[in-house]
């Protein structure tokens, strides 16, 4: 069941029962002055952090004890500390979260192979600056209530490059899959028209949401929450992975309409509910 609510997430989450959510995945406004249709994305730093603490306290309340909260945040080159300032606030003020893992969402990368070849992959947005380099990554902070939530590390893993390690190391249990670690290379899907295919100024790929679901544990995820649904990327991931219930909020009716259209296109049945 998909529930898409046209309202402020703080008001909407107050209607949810305590400890009813297994997994929270969201990407709130970054306070970078992004041109959203409805939300004004430029507050004083302290006001922004206070606002985030308000909605995050509701996230904490609705999460089960073994739930995970994956918080995607980016930064401006001129203000690189804001994501860390926010996470510090969320882990210090009651009800406080524990920072269990920090993942780096790599959007673009260049690596040199053992043969000396350089491979560049992904997409990056160039900047015109003599001081700063191109920013090719964002953070995904994994927050929990206890810091002891078990993860399905190999469910989001990769195959061994050296197959001899499978038999050499006992922790593999004979499986050709190892933990991916905390660097996730997930590029955006290639599109022809941003206006038609990605009509939102700040989105993340469906694959990023799917990665968070896998590592938390698909079998343990019955109810997924996204307080800032935008054009429905997290709902689309929930639909594709057949999660039993999804709840999302957004204050922009046009973004929600686009989300509905995306979900209708990929709908496998007629059991969707839009509010």
C-alpha positions in Angstrom: 0.0 0.0 0.0 1.3 3.4 -1.0 0.2 6.5 1.0 1.2 9.8 -0.5 0.1 12.7 1.7 -0.1 16.4 0.5 0.9 18.1 3.8 3.8 19.1 6.0 5.6 16.0 7.2 5.7 17.3 10.8 1.9 17.5 11.0 1.5 14.3 9.1 3.9 12.2 11.2 2.1 13.2 14.4 -0.8 11.1 13.2 1.3 8.0 12.9 1.5 5.6 15.8 4.7 5.3 17.9 7.1 2.6 16.8 5.3 1.7 13.6 8.0 2.2 11.0 10.8 -0.2 10.1 12.8 2.0 7.8 13.1 5.7 7.1 14.9 7.0 3.9 14.8 10.6 3.0 16.6 13.6 1.5 15.4 16.8 3.0 16.2 20.3 1.7 19.9 21.0 2.2 19.5 24.7 3.0 21.6 25.6 -0.1 19.2 28.0 -1.7 17.8 25.4 -4.2 14.9 26.7 -6.3 12.0 24.5 -5.1 8.5 25.4 -6.3 7.1 25.8 -2.8 9.8 25.6 -0.1 12.2 28.5 0.6 15.5 26.7 0.9 17.5 29.3 2.7 17.2 29.7 6.5 19.7 30.9 9.1 21.8 27.9 10.0 20.5 27.6 13.6 16.9 27.9 12.3 17.5 25.2 9.8 19.0 22.8 12.4 16.1 23.6 14.8 13.6 22.8 12.1 15.3 19.5 11.3 15.4 18.6 14.9 11.6 19.1 15.1 10.8 16.7 12.2 13.6 14.3 13.2 12.1 14.0 16.7 8.9 12.7 15.1 10.9 10.3 13.0 12.5 9.0 16.2 9.1 8.5 17.8 7.6 6.5 14.9 10.7 4.3 14.4 10.8 0.8 15.9 13.8 0.0 18.2 15.5 -1.9 15.4 14.6 0.5 12.6 17.1 2.4 10.5 17.1 6.0 9.4 19.1 6.8 6.2 19.5 10.5 5.9 20.9 11.8 2.6 22.6 15.2 2.9 24.8 17.3 0.6 26.8 20.4 1.1 27.9 23.5 -0.7 31.7 24.0 -1.2 31.4 27.3 0.8 29.6 25.6 3.7 31.0 22.0 3.9 30.3 21.6 7.6 26.5 21.9 7.6 25.7 18.1 7.1 28.0 17.4 10.1 26.6 20.1 12.2 23.1 18.7 11.6 24.1 15.2 12.5 25.8 16.4 15.6 22.6 18.1 16.6 20.5 15.0 15.9 22.8 12.8 18.0 23.0 15.1 21.0 19.6 16.5 21.6 16.9 14.2 23.2 15.4 12.1 21.8 18.8 11.5 20.2 19.9 9.2 17.5 23.1 7.1 17.3 25.2 7.5 14.2 25.8 3.9 13.3 27.4 4.2 9.9 28.4 6.9 7.4 28.1 6.1 3.7 29.5 8.1 0.9 27.2 8.3 -2.2 29.7 8.6 -5.1 28.1 10.2 -8.1 31.2 10.3 -10.3 34.6 8.6 -10.1 37.8 8.0 -12.1 39.9 4.9 -11.2 43.1 3.5 -12.7 42.9 -0.3 -13.4 45.8 -2.7 -12.8 46.5 -2.4 -16.6 47.1 1.3 -16.2 43.9 2.3 -17.9 41.8 5.2 -16.5 38.1 4.6 -16.3 35.7 7.5 -15.6 32.1 6.8 -14.8 29.1 8.6 -13.5 27.8 12.2 -13.8 29.2 15.3 -12.2 28.1 19.0 -12.2 31.2 21.2 -13.0 31.7 24.4 -11.1 33.5 27.5 -12.2 35.9 28.1 -9.3 39.6 28.6 -8.6 39.2 27.5 -5.0 37.0 24.4 -5.1 37.0 21.1 -6.9 34.0 19.5 -8.4 31.8 17.9 -5.7 31.1 14.3 -6.8 29.7 12.9 -3.6 27.1 13.3 -0.9 26.6 11.7 2.6 24.1 9.1 3.6 24.1 9.0 7.4 22.8 5.8 9.0 21.1 6.7 12.2 19.5 4.3 14.7 18.1 4.4 18.2 20.6 2.1 19.7 23.6 1.9 17.4 23.2 -1.9 17.5 20.8 -2.5 14.6 21.9 -5.6 12.6 22.4 -5.1 8.9 22.3 -7.4 5.8 25.8 -6.4 4.8 26.2 -8.9 1.9 22.7 -8.3 0.6 24.1 -5.0 -0.7 27.5 -6.5 -1.4 29.8 -7.2 -4.4 31.5 -10.3 -5.7 35.1 -11.0 -4.8 37.6 -9.9 -7.4 40.0 -12.6 -6.3 37.9 -15.8 -6.1 40.5 -17.6 -4.0 39.4 -15.5 -1.1 36.1 -17.3 -1.0 37.7 -20.5 0.3 40.6 -18.8 2.1 38.4 -16.8 4.5 36.0 -18.6 6.8 33.7 -15.6 7.2 32.6 -15.9 3.5 30.7 -19.2 4.3 31.5 -20.2 0.7 29.5 -17.3 -0.7 30.9 -15.1 -3.5 29.7 -11.9 -1.9 31.5 -9.5 0.4 30.5 -6.3 2.2 30.5 -3.3 -0.2 31.8 -1.0 2.5 30.8 2.6 3.0 31.6 4.0 -0.5 28.6 3.5 -2.9 29.1 4.4 -6.5 25.5 5.1 -7.8 25.3 7.4 -10.8 22.1 9.1 -11.9 20.2 7.4 -14.7 21.0 9.0 -18.1 18.0 11.1 -19.2 17.2 13.0 -22.4 15.2 15.9 -20.8 15.5 17.0 -17.2 12.2 19.0 -17.5 10.3 15.9 -18.5 12.1 13.1 -16.8 13.5 14.7 -13.6 11.4 17.8 -13.0 12.7 18.4 -9.4 15.8 20.3 -8.5 17.2 17.8 -6.0 16.5 14.1 -6.4 18.4 10.9 -5.7 18.4 7.7 -7.8 16.0 4.8 -7.2 19.1 2.6 -6.9 20.3 4.6 -3.8 17.0 3.9 -2.0 17.1 0.2 -3.0 20.7 0.0 -1.6 19.5 1.3 1.7 16.6 -1.1 1.8 18.9 -4.1 1.0 21.4 -3.3 3.7 18.8 -2.7 6.4 17.1 -6.0 5.3 14.3 -6.3 2.9 12.6 -9.1 4.9 12.5 -6.9 8.0 11.1 -3.9 6.1 7.3 -3.9 6.3 6.7 -0.1 6.5 9.0 2.5 4.8 8.7 6.2 5.5 9.9 9.2 3.6 9.0 12.6 5.1 10.1 14.5 2.0 8.9 12.4 -0.9 9.3 14.9 -3.8 8.6 13.2 -7.1 8.3 9.8 -5.5 11.7 8.1 -5.9 11.6 6.3 -2.6 7.9 5.3 -3.2 9.0 3.9 -6.6 11.8 1.8 -4.9 9.3 0.5 -2.3 6.9 -0.5 -5.1 9.6 -2.3 -7.1 10.8 -4.1 -4.0 7.3 -5.0 -3.0 7.4 -3.5 0.4 4.1 -3.9 2.2 3.5 -0.3 3.2 5.0 3.1 2.2 4.1 6.5 3.7 5.4 9.7 2.3 4.7 13.5 2.7 5.3 16.6 0.6 4.0 20.1 0.6 4.1 20.6 -3.2 1.1 19.2 -5.0 2.8 19.4 -8.4 5.6 17.2 -7.2 3.1 14.7 -5.8 1.2 14.6 -9.0 4.4 13.7 -10.8 5.0 11.0 -8.2 1.6 9.5 -8.8 2.3 9.4 -12.5 5.6 7.6 -12.0 4.0 5.1 -9.7 1.1 4.5 -12.0 3.4 3.7 -14.9 5.2 1.1 -12.9 2.2 -0.2 -10.9 2.0 -4.0 -10.8 -1.5 -4.0 -9.3 -4.4 -1.6 -8.4 -3.9 -1.5 -4.7 -2.3 1.9 -4.6 -3.8 4.6 -2.3 -3.2 8.3 -2.8 -4.3 10.8 -0.2 
